[in-house]
Amino acid sequence: MYKYHILSQLNKYSLIDRYRFHMPGHKAAGSFCRSFPIAKKDITELPFSDDLQCPSGIIASAENDIAQIVGAKKAFITTDGSSSGVMACVYVASRFGNKLIVPRNSHKSVFNACRILGVEPVIVQGEEFEGVLLPPDPGLIERLVVNDVGIAGMIVSSPDYYGNIAPLEEYASVLRSNGRLLFCDGAHGAHLALSEDRAGYCGAYADMWVDGAHKTLPTLTQGACVLVNNQKLLPAAAEALSIFRTTSPSYPIMASVEYGVKYFKNRPDLYRRAREAAVAFKNNLSSFTFYPSADWAKIAIDFKPLGISPAVAEQKLQKKGIYAEMNDGRYLLFYLSPMTTKRQLDELALALVGLVSAKKLRDSYIGKRAFLPPAPRTYSYLYALRAPGEYVELSESVGRMCAENVGITPPCIPVVVAGEIITAQAVELIKNSPATFGLVGGKIKVVKKNEG
């Protein structure tokens, strides 16, 4: 059984503390502590609690255990979410080249990191299957690295929101044979490290990767890990984390990262039970169409064959106390974890069957637009971001060069990227999306026309 090093110390202190003449300012006292019981465990760097910036005690022990469990040379806990880990990956990549291969359906944090660090994203797009973008073909990656010495490597999300797992073994083979690096945003796949076969886990192939523990493990929001397998990257990785992590990390979040990774190693029967329940759930709903996810923890139900609006279905489910992760206009995505129980899935199944039998919901489906083909790219991403820009109405932006990424959230991926020419399709997709990022007052930023 793995010991919970950080949590054990926090529990001890919360029982014996008297006078807190240290941060944070709530002092675990009064009405604040009654409203937020976790305050008792919310402390700062003390003689017994170690220091995330240079761990040598309980945090070091926790990180060493995490590395051993997931099969990494080194683990770094972060309380700043997966985005800080993505920043660290791109920082390390920038030491080996000024370009990085970035699949189009990458999270906005990847593009933000490239922007801040001056790395040019070489954007690639995979095929579309049933309304979802697939990972790009390894052959395309090989052609790019063979012909451009400035490319440091590739960063890829795997698994993605829909449970697509990238061909990581092929990517790794192509990149390493050409002296390049593979970075992975594994924010949605931390749980895969804990299965018996570790199938699909990005840590089996990546040089450096991010595990978003809080997304699929019993971990508080913003708890994540950055992992390294390539020994030569360790100095740059440590440097990157010292830059992008906060100097005031949350001890409850740190403790929960360690807890989340170790919990199912201590109780593998619970992991197996949850996965079996997810498989049985799909098998028992044979009248439904599921996106063919390779990750058992992602259940995306296709409402197109049902003729029912997923937005309406989402509202009906919420009235029953059932909340999905995402509605993308075609699929309702139900995001599971090893904490999901058979009883919860049985309740979801009953509610879904009830939806299908409701005659008034039929024929409410409105077709979702296909994902956009790659837009013409006249100038580089970095050029467009730095060029003089102006904000215009979406309707006036067609044919102009985009100067700021604009996309849909969730899943926080861009519809149009800086440096691309804005198309009528892109404008329509953005207009019809309930939640977007990158617009200011409903306007989109474009590169100013050269009046001369």
C-alpha positions in Angstrom: 0.0 0.0 0.0 1.3 3.4 -0.9 1.4 6.0 1.9 -0.1 9.5 1.3 2.9 11.5 2.4 1.5 15.0 2.0 -2.0 14.4 3.3 -0.7 12.6 6.4 1.3 15.7 7.4 -1.6 18.0 6.7 -3.9 15.9 8.9 -1.4 16.0 11.8 -1.0 19.7 11.6 -4.7 20.4 11.4 -5.2 18.6 14.7 -2.5 20.3 16.7 -2.1 23.8 15.3 -2.7 26.7 17.7 -1.4 30.1 16.4 -0.9 30.5 12.7 1.5 33.4 12.3 2.0 32.4 8.7 0.1 32.6 5.4 -2.6 32.2 4.2 -4.6 35.1 5.7 -7.7 33.1 6.7 -5.8 31.5 9.6 -8.2 28.6 9.5 -10.4 30.5 11.9 -13.9 31.9 12.4 -16.7 31.8 9.9 -14.2 31.2 7.0 -13.2 27.9 8.5 -16.8 26.9 9.1 -17.6 27.8 5.4 -14.4 26.1 4.1 -13.5 23.2 6.3 -10.5 22.5 4.0 -8.9 25.6 5.5 -7.4 23.5 8.3 -5.2 21.8 5.7 -4.4 25.0 3.7 -0.9 26.0 4.9 2.3 27.3 3.5 6.0 26.1 3.5 6.7 25.1 7.1 9.6 23.0 8.5 7.5 19.8 8.2 5.6 20.6 5.0 8.5 20.8 2.4 8.8 23.3 -0.5 7.5 22.6 -4.0 10.2 24.8 -5.5 13.0 22.6 -4.1 11.4 19.5 -2.5 13.4 17.3 -0.2 10.8 15.9 2.2 7.2 14.8 1.9 6.7 16.5 -1.5 9.9 14.8 -2.9 8.6 11.4 -1.6 5.2 12.0 -3.2 6.8 12.9 -6.5 9.1 9.9 -6.4 6.2 7.6 -5.8 4.2 9.2 -8.6 7.1 8.8 -11.1 7.4 5.1 -10.1 3.7 4.4 -10.5 3.3 6.0 -13.9 6.7 4.9 -15.3 8.5 8.2 -15.5 12.1 9.2 -14.7 10.8 12.3 -12.9 7.5 13.7 -11.8 6.7 17.3 -10.9 3.4 18.1 -9.1 1.7 21.3 -10.2 -1.3 23.1 -8.7 -1.8 25.3 -11.8 -3.7 22.8 -13.9 -2.5 21.1 -17.1 -2.0 24.4 -18.8 1.2 25.2 -16.7 2.5 21.8 -17.8 1.8 22.5 -21.4 3.7 25.8 -21.0 6.6 23.8 -19.6 6.6 21.3 -22.5 6.7 24.1 -25.1 9.4 25.9 -23.1 11.6 22.7 -23.3 10.8 22.3 -27.0 12.0 25.9 -27.6 15.5 24.8 -26.5 15.7 22.4 -29.5 14.1 24.4 -32.3 11.9 27.4 -33.2 9.0 25.4 -34.5 6.7 22.7 -33.1 4.2 20.5 -34.8 0.7 21.2 -33.4 -2.5 19.4 -34.4 -5.3 21.7 -35.1 -7.5 20.3 -32.3 -4.9 21.1 -29.6 -6.0 23.0 -26.5 -5.8 26.7 -26.5 -3.0 26.5 -23.9 -0.7 25.0 -26.6 -1.2 28.0 -28.9 -0.9 30.4 -25.9 2.5 28.8 -25.0 3.7 29.1 -28.6 2.7 32.8 -28.6 4.5 33.6 -25.3 7.6 31.6 -26.0 8.0 32.7 -29.7 7.6 29.2 -31.1 6.0 28.9 -34.5 3.3 26.2 -34.5 3.3 24.0 -37.6 -0.4 23.3 -37.6 -1.6 20.0 -39.0 -5.1 18.6 -39.3 -6.3 15.0 -39.3 -9.3 13.6 -41.1 -12.8 14.2 -39.8 -14.8 11.1 -38.7 -18.4 11.4 -37.6 -18.0 15.1 -36.7 -14.8 14.7 -34.8 -11.2 15.5 -35.9 -8.9 12.6 -35.7 -5.1 12.7 -34.9 -3.0 13.5 -38.0 -1.4 10.8 -40.0 2.2 9.8 -38.9 3.3 10.0 -42.6 2.5 13.7 -42.6 4.6 14.2 -39.5 7.5 12.4 -41.1 7.3 14.6 -44.2 7.4 17.7 -42.1 10.4 16.8 -39.9 12.4 15.5 -42.8 12.0 18.8 -44.6 12.4 21.3 -41.8 15.4 21.3 -39.4 13.8 24.0 -37.3 11.1 21.7 -36.0 11.9 20.6 -32.4 9.2 17.9 -32.4 5.5 17.5 -31.9 3.0 18.1 -29.1 -0.2 16.1 -29.3 -3.3 15.8 -27.1 -4.0 12.1 -26.3 -6.6 11.0 -25.5 -8.7 13.9 -26.7 -12.1 15.0 -25.3 -13.8 12.2 -27.3 -11.4 9.5 -26.3 -9.4 9.3 -29.5 -5.9 8.0 -28.7 -3.2 9.2 -31.1 -0.9 6.8 -32.8 1.8 7.6 -30.3 4.1 4.7 -31.1 4.3 5.7 -34.8 4.8 9.4 -33.8 7.6 8.5 -31.4 9.3 6.2 -34.0 9.2 8.9 -36.7 10.3 11.7 -34.4 13.1 9.8 -32.7 14.5 8.5 -36.0 14.9 12.1 -37.0 16.3 13.4 -33.8 13.1 15.1 -32.6 11.0 15.1 -29.5 7.5 13.9 -28.6 5.5 16.0 -26.1 2.0 15.0 -25.0 -0.8 16.9 -23.5 -2.3 13.9 -21.6 -4.7 16.1 -19.6 -7.6 13.8 -20.3 -5.8 10.5 -19.7 -4.2 10.3 -16.3 -6.4 7.3 -15.4 -4.8 5.3 -18.2 -1.6 5.0 -16.3 -3.4 3.0 -13.6 -5.0 0.3 -15.7 -3.3 -3.1 -15.7 -2.1 -2.9 -19.3 -1.6 0.9 -19.4 -3.0 0.8 -22.9 -3.1 4.2 -24.6 -1.2 5.9 -21.9 1.0 8.7 -23.4 3.7 8.1 -20.9 4.7 4.9 -22.6 6.0 6.9 -25.6 6.5 10.6 -24.8 9.7 12.3 -23.9 7.8 14.7 -21.7 4.0 14.9 -20.9 1.3 16.3 -18.7 -1.2 14.3 -16.7 -4.3 16.3 -15.7 -5.0 14.3 -12.5 -8.0 16.4 -11.6 -9.8 15.5 -14.8 -10.1 11.8 -14.3 -8.8 11.0 -10.8 -10.0 11.8 -7.3 -8.0 15.1 -7.3 -9.0 18.7 -6.6 -9.4 20.9 -9.6 -6.1 22.3 -10.9 -4.1 19.3 -9.6 -1.8 17.9 -12.3 1.6 16.4 -12.9 4.4 17.0 -15.4 6.4 13.9 -16.2 9.7 13.4 -18.0 11.2 10.2 -19.5 14.0 11.7 -21.5 16.9 12.3 -19.2 18.4 15.1 -21.2 15.2 17.2 -20.8 15.3 17.2 -17.0 17.3 20.4 -16.4 15.1 22.4 -18.8 12.0 20.8 -17.4 12.9 21.8 -13.9 13.7 25.3 -15.1 10.4 25.6 -16.9 8.4 24.5 -13.8 10.2 27.0 -11.7 9.0 29.7 -14.1 5.4 28.6 -14.8 4.3 27.2 -11.4 3.0 29.5 -8.7 5.3 30.2 -5.7 2.3 29.8 -3.4 1.1 26.3 -4.3 -2.1 24.9 -2.6 -1.2 22.2 -0.2 -4.6 20.6 -0.4 -4.3 20.4 -4.2 -0.8 18.9 -3.9 -2.0 16.3 -1.4 -4.9 15.5 -3.7 -2.6 14.9 -6.7 -0.7 12.4 -4.7 -3.9 10.9 -3.4 -5.5 10.6 -6.9 -2.6 8.8 -8.4 -2.1 6.4 -5.5 -5.8 5.7 -4.7 -6.4 3.2 -7.4 -3.0 1.6 -7.0 -4.1 0.9 -3.5 -7.6 -0.2 -4.6 -7.3 -1.7 -8.1 -10.6 -3.5 -7.7 -12.4 -0.1 -7.8 -10.7 0.8 -11.1 -11.7 -2.5 -12.7 -15.3 -2.2 -11.4 -15.7 1.3 -12.9 -14.3 0.2 -16.3 -16.6 -2.8 -16.3 -19.6 -0.7 -15.5 -18.8 1.7 -18.3 -18.5 -1.2 -20.8 -21.8 -2.7 -19.5 -23.5 0.6 -19.8 -22.8 0.8 -23.6 -23.7 -2.8 -24.1 -27.1 -2.3 -22.4 -28.0 0.7 -24.6 -27.9 -1.0 -27.9 -30.4 1.4 -29.4 -28.0 4.3 -29.0 -25.1 5.2 -31.2 -21.8 5.9 -29.4 -18.8 7.6 -30.8 -16.1 4.8 -31.0 -13.9 6.1 -28.2 -10.7 4.2 -27.4 -10.9 5.4 -23.9 -13.5 3.7 -21.6 -13.9 6.9 -19.5 -15.4 8.9 -22.4 -18.9 8.2 -23.4 -20.1 10.4 -26.3 -23.7 9.7 -27.4 -24.6 10.7 -30.9 -28.0 12.4 -31.0 -28.1 12.7 -34.8 -29.5 9.2 -35.4 -32.1 9.9 -32.6 -33.3 13.0 -34.3 -33.1 14.8 -30.9 -31.4 18.1 -30.1 -28.5 17.4 -27.6 -29.1 20.8 -26.2 -32.7 19.9 -25.3 -31.6 16.5 -24.0 -29.0 18.2 -21.9 -31.6 20.5 -20.3 -34.0 17.5 -19.6 -31.2 15.6 -17.9 -30.2 18.5 -15.8 -33.7 18.7 -14.4 -33.1 15.1 -13.2 -29.8 16.2 -11.6 -27.6 14.7 -14.4 -24.9 17.0 -15.8 -22.9 16.1 -18.9 -19.4 17.4 -19.5 -20.1 18.9 -22.9 -22.7 19.4 -25.7 -21.1 20.1 -29.0 -24.2 20.2 -31.1 -24.2 16.6 -32.0 -22.8 14.6 -29.1 -23.5 14.7 -25.4 -20.2 13.8 -23.7 -20.3 12.0 -20.4 -17.0 12.2 -18.7 -16.3 9.2 -16.4 -13.5 8.3 -14.0 -12.7 5.3 -11.9 -14.8 7.0 -9.2 -18.0 6.5 -11.4 -20.3 3.8 -10.0 -22.6 1.3 -11.6 -25.5 2.9 -9.8 -24.8 6.3 -11.3 -24.6 4.8 -14.8 -27.8 2.9 -14.3 -29.6 6.2 -13.4 -28.1 7.8 -16.5 -29.3 4.9 -18.7 -32.9 5.2 -17.3 -32.9 8.9 -18.0 -31.6 8.4 -21.5 -34.2 5.8 -22.3 -36.9 8.2 -21.1 -35.6 10.9 -23.4 -35.8 8.6 -26.4 -39.4 7.7 -25.6 -40.5 11.3 -25.4 -42.4 12.0 -28.7 -42.2 15.7 -28.3 -38.4 15.7 -28.5 -38.3 13.9 -31.9 -37.2 15.8 -34.9 -35.7 18.6 -32.8 -32.1 17.8 -34.0 -30.4 20.6 -36.1 -27.5 19.4 -38.1 -24.0 20.3 -36.8 -21.7 21.9 -39.3 -18.7 19.7 -40.3 -15.4 20.8 -38.9 -13.6 23.3 -41.2 -11.0 22.2 -43.7 -7.6 23.8 -43.2 -7.9 27.5 -44.0 -5.4 29.3 -46.3 -2.3 30.4 -44.4 -0.7 33.4 -45.9 1.6 34.4 -43.0 2.9 32.8 -39.9 1.1 32.6 -36.6 3.7 34.7 -34.8 3.6 37.4 -37.6 -0.2 37.7 -37.4 -0.1 38.1 -33.6 2.5 40.9 -33.8 1.2 42.8 -36.8 -1.0 45.9 -36.3 -4.5 44.7 -35.8 -8.1 46.0 -35.5 -11.4 44.6 -34.3 -14.2 44.2 -36.9 -17.7 42.6 -36.9 -17.7 38.9 -37.6 -19.8 39.6 -40.7 -17.1 41.9 -42.1 -14.1 39.6 -41.3 -14.5 37.1 -44.2 -11.4 37.2 -46.4 -9.3 39.1 -43.7 -6.3 37.6 -42.0 -7.1 36.5 -38.4 -4.9 38.2 -35.7 -6.1 36.3 -32.7 -7.2 32.7 -32.2 -11.0 32.3 -32.0 -12.6 29.1 -31.0 -15.2 27.1 -29.2 -15.3 26.2 -25.5 -15.5 23.5 -24.4 -13.3 21.9 -25.7 -11.2 25.1 -26.1 -9.9 24.4 -29.6 -9.6 27.1 -32.3 -11.9 27.5 -35.2 -9.6 30.0 -36.8 -6.0 30.5 -36.0 -3.9 33.7 -36.2 -2.4 33.9 -39.7 -5.3 32.1 -41.4 -7.7 33.8 -43.8 -11.2 33.9 -42.2 -13.8 32.0 -44.2 -17.6 32.3 -44.3 -17.8 28.8 -42.8 -15.6 29.8 -39.9 -17.8 32.9 -39.2 -21.0 30.8 -39.3 -19.6 28.2 -37.0 -18.4 30.8 -34.5 -21.8 32.7 -34.6 -23.7 29.5 -33.9 -21.6 28.4 -31.0 -23.0 29.1 -27.5 -19.6 29.7 -25.9 -16.5 31.0 -27.6 -13.1 32.5 -26.8 -11.0 35.1 -28.6 -13.8 37.6 -29.4 -14.0 41.0 -27.8 -17.5 42.5 -27.6 -18.5 40.0 -30.3 -15.8 41.3 -32.7 -12.8 39.5 -34.1 -9.3 40.8 -34.4 -7.8 41.0 -37.9 -4.5 42.2 -39.3 -4.9 45.8 -40.5 -4.8 46.3 -44.3 -1.8 48.0 -45.6 -3.2 51.3 -46.8 -0.1 52.1 -48.8 
